[in-house]
Amino acid sequence: MSAIGEIQPNMPETAKKRGVVAPYKLAHVNYRTSNYEEMINWHCKVLNAKITMSTPMLTFLTYDDEHHRVAIGHFPELAEQSLQVAGCEHTAYTYETLGDLMATYERLKGEGIEP
């Protein structure tokens, strides 16, 4: 096992190759936000996601056969967070091919969204 902060020069063996059980894939991410509609719209655009369930307090989004990959909870009373507090920096998704990733980049750039 590596120490915290140690840089690994190569990718480690998968859990399966090490003979242990680990999740097959990320099931979902859940956000709390006061920017409810903005978060829903952004994730729909960026991930090409569709809404599977929505109420004034909670929306589930998916882009594949899972019921939801992203859940967004509406908490209007939340204050804006400064960069001096803990939080989620970002989430990342793997695309099947580099071509798929580049096509997504071009689509989003056309909509004014750039990483």
ABEGO torsion letter per residue (X at the ends): XBBBGBBBABBBBBAAAAGBBBBABBABBBBBBABAAAAAAAAAAAAGBBBABBBAABBBBBABABABABBBBBBAABBBBBAABBEBABBBBBBABAAAAAAAAAAAAAAGBBX
